[in-house]
Amino acid sequence: MDSKVSNGAGPQDERITSLLVFSFLQSCSPSSFRRELEALGHQLSMCTALDDELQTDGSQWSHPLGGAADTVSASQEEAIWDIARQLAQIGDTMGRSIHPGLIHGLAAQFTNGSLSEEDRRRGFATTLGQLLQACPADVDQEKTLLVLTMLLAKEVASHTPALLQDVFRTTVNFINQNLLTYVRNLVQNELD
């Protein structure tokens, strides 16, 4: 979890990570939070409509979850969907080993209104650390961390569907802070 991010997440990175997490959730989500996921998709599409307006520098940019994508090309979007589907298949296998008590505890943290986003992110990271300890050392740590991160989001949303938007935001932020370079490389490799 100590991956260094040289440039931080820009608007395009935010869109790519949001699309990756959303696509992952859509690829493996049970019906228990399908309605909330559709609402999230509509909300993200609404952001697109606002984002498509002219920016202060006169340029336009859009969100990958809606119409034309000026900063995320159609080929990038398709690559992200493909990556998400592949990671969801891996997640299906890994998900069986997650102890329900971990999910219950993490969901309780997300329902605690007195916790800040940073506190939630730390709790998320602590849970991920516990899950990583159970993973074999010979597997790709960054891929495992990415899958487990998105898998935790799925499991928390399955446990408590009303938490989907909060856990989605925390997951996107966590990935952008810890795995951004890895995600960028995944997308680039899929495009090559």
C-alpha positions in Angstrom: 0.0 0.0 0.0 3.0 2.2 -0.2 2.9 2.8 -3.9 4.2 6.2 -4.8 2.1 8.4 -7.0 4.2 11.0 -8.7 1.6 13.4 -10.2 -1.5 12.7 -8.2 -4.9 12.0 -9.7 -6.1 14.5 -12.3 -9.6 14.7 -13.8 -8.9 12.0 -16.3 -7.5 9.7 -13.6 -10.6 10.3 -11.5 -12.8 9.3 -14.5 -10.7 6.2 -15.3 -10.7 5.0 -11.6 -14.5 5.8 -11.3 -15.2 3.8 -14.5 -13.0 0.9 -13.3 -14.7 0.6 -9.9 -18.2 1.1 -11.4 -17.5 -1.5 -14.1 -16.1 -3.9 -11.5 -19.2 -3.5 -9.4 -21.5 -4.0 -12.3 -19.6 -7.0 -13.5 -19.9 -8.9 -10.2 -22.7 -7.3 -8.3 -25.4 -9.3 -6.8 -29.0 -8.1 -7.0 -28.8 -6.9 -3.4 -27.5 -3.4 -4.5 -28.4 -3.4 -8.2 -30.8 -0.5 -7.6 -28.2 1.6 -5.8 -25.7 0.8 -8.5 -28.1 2.0 -11.2 -28.7 5.2 -9.2 -24.9 5.7 -8.9 -24.6 5.3 -12.6 -27.2 7.9 -13.2 -25.5 10.2 -10.7 -22.2 9.8 -12.5 -23.9 10.4 -15.8 -25.5 13.6 -14.4 -21.9 14.7 -13.5 -21.1 14.1 -17.1 -23.7 16.5 -18.3 -22.3 19.1 -16.0 -18.7 18.3 -17.0 -19.5 18.5 -20.7 -20.1 22.3 -20.3 -17.3 24.6 -21.3 -14.6 24.8 -18.7 -12.9 28.1 -17.7 -10.2 27.6 -20.3 -12.7 27.1 -23.1 -12.1 23.4 -23.5 -14.6 20.6 -22.9 -14.1 17.4 -21.0 -16.5 14.7 -20.1 -16.9 11.7 -17.8 -16.5 8.2 -19.2 -19.8 7.0 -17.8 -21.7 9.1 -20.3 -21.8 10.3 -23.9 -18.7 11.4 -25.8 -15.5 11.1 -23.9 -12.9 13.8 -24.8 -10.4 12.8 -22.2 -11.2 9.1 -22.0 -11.4 7.7 -25.5 -13.8 5.0 -26.5 -10.9 2.5 -26.8 -9.8 3.4 -23.3 -13.3 3.0 -22.0 -13.6 -0.4 -23.6 -10.2 -1.4 -22.2 -11.3 -0.3 -18.7 -14.5 -2.4 -19.0 -12.4 -5.4 -20.1 -10.0 -5.0 -17.2 -12.9 -4.7 -14.8 -14.5 -7.9 -16.1 -11.2 -9.8 -15.7 -10.7 -8.4 -12.2 -14.3 -9.3 -11.2 -13.6 -12.9 -12.2 -10.5 -13.0 -10.0 -12.6 -11.3 -7.3 -15.2 -14.0 -7.4 -12.6 -16.5 -6.4 -11.0 -14.3 -3.8 -14.3 -13.2 -2.3 -15.0 -16.6 -0.9 -12.1 -16.2 1.6 -13.3 -12.9 3.1 -14.5 -13.4 6.6 -18.0 -11.9 7.1 -16.9 -10.3 10.3 -14.4 -8.1 8.4 -17.2 -6.8 6.2 -19.5 -6.2 9.1 -16.9 -4.2 10.9 -16.0 -2.1 7.8 -19.7 -1.5 7.1 -20.1 -0.3 10.7 -17.3 2.2 10.1 -19.0 3.5 7.1 -22.3 4.0 9.0 -20.5 5.9 11.7 -21.4 9.5 10.9 -18.7 10.9 13.2 -15.9 9.4 11.1 -14.2 11.6 8.5 -13.4 10.4 4.9 -9.8 10.0 6.1 -10.9 7.8 9.0 -12.9 5.7 6.6 -10.0 5.4 4.3 -7.7 4.3 7.2 -10.2 1.7 8.3 -10.5 0.5 4.7 -6.7 0.3 4.5 -6.5 -1.6 7.8 -9.0 -4.2 6.5 -7.1 -4.5 3.3 -3.9 -5.1 5.2 -5.6 -7.9 7.1 -6.8 -9.5 3.9 -3.4 -9.1 2.2 -1.7 -11.1 5.0 -3.8 -14.1 4.0 -2.7 -13.9 0.4 0.3 -15.9 -1.0 3.5 -13.9 -1.2 4.1 -15.1 -4.8 1.1 -13.3 -6.3 1.2 -9.9 -7.9 0.7 -7.6 -4.8 -0.6 -4.6 -6.7 -3.1 -6.6 -8.7 -4.2 -8.4 -5.5 -4.5 -5.1 -3.7 -6.6 -3.6 -6.5 -8.9 -6.6 -6.6 -9.3 -6.7 -2.9 -10.0 -3.0 -2.7 -12.8 -3.2 -5.2 -14.0 -6.5 -3.7 -14.3 -4.8 -0.3 -16.4 -2.1 -1.9 -18.7 -4.8 -3.4 -18.9 -6.7 -0.1 -19.8 -3.7 2.0 -22.4 -2.6 -0.6 -23.8 -6.1 -0.6 -23.9 -6.1 3.2 -25.5 -2.6 3.4 -26.7 -1.3 0.0 -27.3 2.2 1.3 -23.5 2.6 1.7 -22.7 2.2 -2.0 -22.1 5.8 -2.7 -19.9 6.3 0.3 -17.9 3.2 -0.2 -17.6 3.9 -3.9 -16.1 7.4 -3.2 -13.7 6.0 -0.6 -12.6 3.2 -2.9 -11.9 5.6 -5.8 -10.0 7.9 -3.5 -8.0 4.9 -2.0 -7.1 3.6 -5.5 -6.1 7.1 -6.7 -3.9 7.5 -3.6 -2.3 4.1 -3.6 -2.6 2.4 -7.0 -2.9 5.1 -9.6 0.3 4.2 -11.4 -0.7 0.6 -11.5 -4.1 1.4 -12.9 -2.6 3.7 -15.5 -0.3 0.9 -16.5 -3.1 -1.7 -16.7 -5.1 0.6 -19.0 -2.1 1.3 -21.2 -1.1 -2.4 -21.4 -4.7 -3.3 -22.4 -4.6 -0.7 -25.1 -1.2 -1.8 -26.5 
